[in-house]
């Protein structure tokens, strides 16, 4: 179950997410939260804390990780996050991403974006999450799954708006390029 923090648009969202995470856990599934924005944490602290206690994984950006894991050192934040979750990622823009699963940690350098004429960051974190989790769910090793996340984020940066150009299935070529 993938939960997107941007869905915290009503007071009922936290309760609904908690029920969904509980049901997922009871059925043997995994739950991963992508916080999405620091304002989500600031305005929903109790619900987020309860939800995180039910999550198996978390994806967040550097600023969110600093607040949640009380550090500004990426290694410390990652170790604290890894102690709590089985799967995770901390994205950090041009500094790349740090990803982990099954006790393994890997730093993934950012993709070169110097060839992009315009950059729109809207949705890049969501694209990273989608690529990263797709990679893990489809048998890619950790580094390859992180690279796929970065490639998907770069694709998002290349155009205005948060949706992939071409709609559903338009990023399949990126996954195929990783497997080659």
N, C-alpha and C positions, 0 to 999 in steps of 0.2 A: 504494500500500500504506500503510495507516494502522496504526501501531504504538502501542499504549497501554502506557505505562510501568508501569501497575498489573499488567500481565501478568508482570512480573519476580518470579514467585513460586517459581521453582526455579533451580538453578544452570545448567540447560540452556537457559533462556529466552534469554539473551544470544547463545549460539551459534545458536539457531534463528532469532532475529531477524536476526542478521548474514547467515545463509544466505539468508533470505527477501529481505533488502534487496539482496544481491548478485544474486539471480535476477531481481528486479524491475528492477534497473539493466541487466542483460544483455538483458532483453526490451524495453527502451526505456521502462519505466514510471518512476514517481516514488514515492519513499518519504518519509513524514512521520512524525515521532515526536512524541507528546505525552508528555512526561516524567511528568506526573501528580502527583508529590510529591517534595519534596527528599530524602526518605529513600531513594527509588529510586536517585538519583544517588550518595548517600553509601554505599550498600551494594553498588553495581554499577559503580564508577567505570571500570574497564578496559573492560568490555563496552559501557558507554554511550559512552565515547570512541571505540571502534572502530565502533560503530553510527552515531554522528553523522558519521563520515567518509564514510559511504555514503548519508546522508540528503540529500534535496533540500529539505526543509522541517522546521520545528520549531515547536511550539506549547508555550509554558510560561507559568508565572505570574511575577510580578515578582521574588519571592524566588529562584526557580530561575534566572532571567535574571541576577540580581545575582551569583550564584555562578559561573555558566557564563561570563559575559562581563566579570567583574571590574570592575563599576561599580555605582553606585547611581543613575546618571543615565539616565532612560529613553531619551533621544536617543542617548547613547553606546551603551547596550546594543543598541538597535535597529540602529544603524549597524554594530556588530560582528556582529550576527546576520545582517543583510542581506548583509554581505561574505562570509558563509559559506553561506547558504541562499537559494534562489530564492523560497521562500514561508515566511511565518512570522507569528507573533502572540505578543505578550506581554500577558497579561491582568492587570488590576490592580484588581479589585473595583470599588468606588465611583468610582475614577479612570478607569474605562473600559478600553479595550484599544487597543494600537497594533498595526496589521497592515501587512504589506507583501507585494508580489509584483511581479515584473518591474521592480524598481528603484523602484517607487512606494511611498511610506509614507503611512499615513493614521491619524490618531487618531480613535477611535470613542468618543464619550461613553457613559457607562453609562446604562442605562435607569433611569427613575424607578421605584423600588420602594416608595415611600411608601404605595401602595395595597395592599400585601401585608400581610395580618394576621399571618402567621407566615413566617419565612424559614429554609429549610434549604439550606445551601450544598452538601450532598452531591450530586455529579454535575454541578454547574453548569459546571465547566471542560470536561467531556466534551460537554455540550450546546452550549457555545460552539463547540468544535472541530467538532462535527457540522454546525452551522448555517453556520459560516464556510466550511468546505471544500465543503459542498453548494452554497453560493452561488457559489464560484469555479468549481466543476465544471459549473455550469449557466449560466454566462455572465454572472453579475452582476458589476458593476464592484466594485472593491476596497471602497469605502465601503459599498455595499449588502450585500456579503458579510459585512463586519464587523458591520453593523447586524443582519443575520439571526442571526449568532452571538450577539450580545447579547440579542436577543429570545428565542432558544432558552434561553439561560442564565436569563433572567428567568422563563420558564415553569417551569424546574426549581426555582428559588428559591421558587416559590409553593406548593409542596407537599412533604410528607415523602417522602424516598426519591429515588433517582437516576434512575428511569425516567420517561419521559413518561406522564402520565395518559392513558389511552385506548389505549396501546400503539402498535404499528407504524402509521405514517402520521398520527399524531395532531397532528403539528406542521406538516403541509402548509399549513395556513391561514396560518402565519407567512411561509412562502416566498411564497405568493400575495400577501400584503399588501405585500411588498417590491417585487414585480414590477408592482404596480398603479400 
